[in-house]
Amino acid sequence: MKKLQRSQRWRKIRASWRDTLLLLREFAWPLFLFILAMVGGGLLYFALSQFANQPVNSRTEAVYLILSLTFLQPLGDFPTQWYLQLFYFLMPVIGISILAQGLTDFGVLFFNRHARSKEWEMAVASTFNNHIVLIGLGHLGFRVMKNLHELHQDVVVIELNPNADLVAAAKSLGVPVIQEDGKRPEALESARIKKARTIVLCTQNDSMNLQIAFKARRLNPDIRVVARIFDDDFAWTLREEFGFEAMSATGIAGPSFAASAAGVDITPPISVEGETFSLARLKIAENSDLVSLSMAEIEQNYDVSVVLHRQNQESDFHPAGDVCLAADDFLAVLAGPTQITRLVEDNKE
């Protein structure tokens, strides 16, 4: 938990820095106008001073003179020609007005990030790598997001019409919510889709989920796709043809979606005597808490049934209770969504 909190604090620092850089880009235009006024005014003053027989030594000195005038620090004697005198009165007004407007806008935006909620969430999202992008923050999407957070997975949410309460709950968990249309490639890119490992699609529109899935694949060909699909036959076709993890939106879909998004191969749930079960297959991580645990301990501690253990390219469909797990082993279990969630959480590095 402390490690997670340190990671979140460091992410906020990085997001603040990147957001500040974006603000500086917005300040670039007033800065450009200010420089243009100083250089242009200096060159014009140099030309007019030559015409009035009151020349300055060089164009560079003329620009420096205009810059000094802008901040009410004139150099040398007051000129006698009226058109040169105008510079002494106009340049402070022009220069300070440009800078003041730019600095005021920058200060308001910098110290009031809540007024720029979307930009701030995008800045936070830009700090993520190897994360999960979740499309849709409805009731299913929120459950999936919460389950993923409990699994210590990094999540970025995209929702076009977010519910204020759900957004507040997500932000309290440190999950950025970008208010955008997930069908737009720009929205996916703002969630750093090219660096994500999984996209989870939880909208209530099968066609929209499919459309976003293909756009995500174009931007990131290696991304894992987990999609909510209402039609079971269509879901099966998507799994067979495109390798999508397509699931029906049942009452236990939240934990199942979360486990699948976290990198676990999981089958659609079945119901046995009123209880729901799925077959889940996971790879044992290098620093997993499951390393060195025996099959008997796995079954007893997590209330699951081990159906396969694969080690050194050899599969055992009935592993003995004293066989222990090692890093890079594969384990298949039959269990309910809650038990699978606990197993996945403890398997994370």
Secondary structure, 3 states (H helix, E strand, C coil): CHHHHHHHHHHHHHHHHHHHHHHHHHHHHHHHHHHHHHHHHHHHHHHHHHHCCCCCCCHHHHHHHHHHHHCCCCCCCCCCCHHHHHHHHHHHHHHHHHHHHHHHHHHHHHHCHHHHHHHHHHHHHCCCCCCEEEECCCHHHHHHHHHHHHCCCCEEEECCCCCHHHHHHHHHCCCCEECCCCCCHHHHHHCCHHHCCEEEECCCCHHHHHHHHHHHHHHCCCCEEEEECCCHHHHHHHHHHHCCEEECCCCCHHHHHHHHHCCCEECCCEEECCEEEEEEEEECCCCCCCCCCEHHHHHHHHCCEEEEEEECCEEECCCCCCCECCCCCEEEEEECHHHHHHHHHHHCC
